[in-house]
Amino acid sequence: MELEGQWWKGELAEDIYHALRYKELRLPVYKGQSPQLSLRRYFADLIAIVSNRFKLCPAARHLAVYLLDLFMDCYDISVQQLHMVALSCLLLASKFEEREDRVPKLETLNGLGCMTSMNLVLSKQGLLHMELLLLETFQWNLYLPTAAHFIEYYLPFAVNESDLHDGWPMTCMEKTMLYMSKYSDYFLEVSLQDHAFLLFVPSLVAAACVASSRVILRLSPAWPPRLQCLTAYSWEQMLPCVERLLLAHDSDVKEANKQKCQQSSAPSAQVGYPIQGQSVTLHQYVQRPNSQYIQQSCQPVVVSAQGNATYLTASMQASTAPPHGLVQTHTISAPMDAKVNMPARAYQVNALYPCAAPCFDR
C-alpha cells in the first residue's frame, strides 16, 4: 500500500497532506499543567534513545512523545509509573506507525542497557494495563499528526536549483539535499526537547525546521515563494518558532565546541563550529529572510543569543506560568514490577548530534 511507503511521493500525497492539515486543527489542547512537567525532558529523551535503538521512524518517536505530553497533562503520575507510561506510549506509537515486525518486543526492551541501569523490569500485565488506559484516554484515536509527518512532505521542495548558497549558484544539489535532510532531522529532535513547541501546530513546526535549516546552510532566499505557497506560512508567521530553533542550535554548538576544547587544547583538533571572523546574529537572520548572504568564505554559522528574543521571553513566561483557575488532575494506579533508579543526568540531544554538519563546498 502507498500509505505504508513514501506517501509523499505518490499520487495521493496532496490529499493526504490536506487531510493532515485538517486533522491538526482538531488536536487536543495542551495546557502544560502536569505536576511532573520538570521531568518531561528526561522521559522525552528516554523515548528518543529507545526508538533510536530499535531504528523506529521519526513519526513513531514524535507520536510517542506527543502521547506522553497529552497523558501527563491529564494525570498526576508518580516517577516510577512515568517510566511505564513513556515506554507504553512508544509501543503504541510504533504499533500505529511501524510494521508489526519492527515493533519492540517486551523481552528486548527489558534487555536494554538503559533499562538494566535503572533496575527497571516491565511486565506484560503492566504494559497491557497501561496501553488500555492510554487508548481509553485518547478514545482509541491515535491519528494525531506531528511535525515528523509534515516534514516528509516539505523536504522534497526544500532545495531548488534556483537557490543560492552564499550568493553563488549551487553546483551539487545532491550534497545540499543531504545536508538539508540532516539539519531538518536535527531541528525535529530539538522540537521534541521543549514542550513550548506544542504552542505551535505541527505543520508550522515542520516548516520552521526547514526554514531554520536553510538559514544555517546559508541558502537564499531563506524562505522562497515556492515554500510559502506549499506550506501556506509566511516568514513572519514562522518567526517565533524559528527563533526558538536557532537559539537551541546556538546552545548546542557552543556546548559541542566547549567539550571539544576540553578534550584537546590544540585548535587544529577541534571539530564542529570554530568561530572564524564575523559572527552572524539571530537578529540578522530573522529580519532579512529574503536577502542574499554573500560572504567571501564559507564560514560556520553561529547564532547569537543576544538577538531579538522578546517573543521568547514572553512565551516562556506564559508557558511556565500556572494556569488560571482550578487545575484538576487525576491520579492513576497501574501495576509496576520495578525498582527505579533515575540517573542524575538527563539525556542530551547533542549526545545524538555531537556536532552539526560542516559547510559544504560550492
Secondary structure, DSSP 8 states (H G I E B T S, - for coil): -GGGS-GGGSTTHHHHHHHHHHHHTT--------TTGGGHHHHHHHHHHHHHHTT--HHHHHHHHHHHHHHHHHEE--HHHHHHHHHHHHHHHHHHHS-GGGS--HHHHHTSHHHHHTT----HHHHHHHHHHHHHHTTT------HHHHHHHHGGGS--TT-EETTEE-S-HHHHHHHHHHHHHHHHHHHHH-GGGGGS-HHHHHHHHHHHHHHHTTEESSS-HHHHHHH---HHHHHHHHHHHHHHHHHHHHHHHHHHHHH---GGG--S----S----HHHHHH-TTS----SS-------TTSS-HHHHHHHHHHHS--SS----EE------------SS---HHHHSSS-------
